[in-house]
Amino acid sequence: MNQLIFHLASATDAQNLAKKGVYRTASLDSEGFIHCCTAEQLPGVVQRYYAEAQELTVLTIDPDALEARLVFENTVGGEELFPHVYGEINQQAVRSDEVIGRQRILELAGSA
């Protein structure tokens, strides 16, 4: 099995996964992919983009179960490669969805 990857979702987007059986974000329409990260990248992503959030849903995704194409790349320049899912994330690929609150967000952001 490949290394698990993660996606940070709003509660509304995560609920849509349960209702529709697939997960999509605005970035899929605007950029052509869904942003994800590895376990090692998760604290930095939280620190850069979600440090002010009160609550997030962390989707844990099994790359082997994805129906869409997964590419590790850096689209903004630099050396670090991030996992991008080029299509909707099928529900079977989501191994868990953990809601984290403000305290855990602060802990993650502080460990980046």
N, C-alpha and C positions, 0 to 999 in steps of 0.2 A: 504494500500500500504506500502511496505517496504521502508526504507530510501533509497534515491537516492544514487548512487555511481558514481565515476568519474574515467576516464582514460585519461592520458596525451598522446597525439598522435602527431606524426610528420604530417606535411601538406600532404605528400605523402600517408601515411597510412590512413589518414582521407579521402582523395580523393578516395582511393580504396574502402572504405565503400560505397560511393555513386555509384561507377561503378559496384561493385560486389554484393551489397546488404548484405554483411557480412563483419565483421571486424576481422582481425587476425594480430598477431604480430610474430616476431621471437621467443619471449618467449614461445608462444604456442607450437612451434616445439621443442625448446630446454628444456623447463621446464614443459610443459604440461598444462600451464594455462596463462591467460592474467592478468597482475598486475592491480589492481584498488585500489581506496582509498575512504574513506568517506569524507564528507565536512570538518570535523575536522582534518583529516589527510592530506588534500591537501597542506596546507602551508609547512609542514615538508617534504613532498615528493618533492615539488618544490625546497625547499632549499637544500636537499640532492643530488638530481639527475639532476635538470634542472636549477640551478641558473645561468649558463652561456648561456642558450638558448636565442636566439633572438626572437623566436616566437614558440608558441605551440598551439595545438588545444585541448581544453578540451571537452571530450565527457561526457555528462550527461546521465547516464544509469538508466533505471527503472528495478530493479531486478525482479519484477513481470512479465515483458514482455520477460525476457531472455529465450531462448530455451535451452541454455547450463546450466550446473550445476554451482551454485555459492556456494563457501565455504569461510567462514571467518576463517582465520588461520594465524599462524606465522610460516613461513618455515625456518627462520634463528635464531630462539630462541628469547626469550623475552616474554613479556606479551601482547603486543599490537597485536590485530587481524586485518588483512587486508583482504579485499574481493578479491578473485581470481576466475576468470571465466574459467572453465574447458571446453573450446571449443570456437568456433567462436561466436562473438557477432552479433546477428541478427539485421538488420537495424531497425526493429520495436521496439527494446528495447532502441534505442538511441533517447532520448528526445530532445537533442540539441547538437550542435557542435559549440563552441565559440572559435574563434581565439583570442589569447591574445598576445600582443606584449611585448617588453622588459620591459617597465615601469610596467606593471601589474605583470610580472614575478618577478621583483625586490620587488614589494609591497608584493606579496605572500611570497616570500622567507624571507622577513624581519619580517613577522608576525608569523613565526614558533617559 
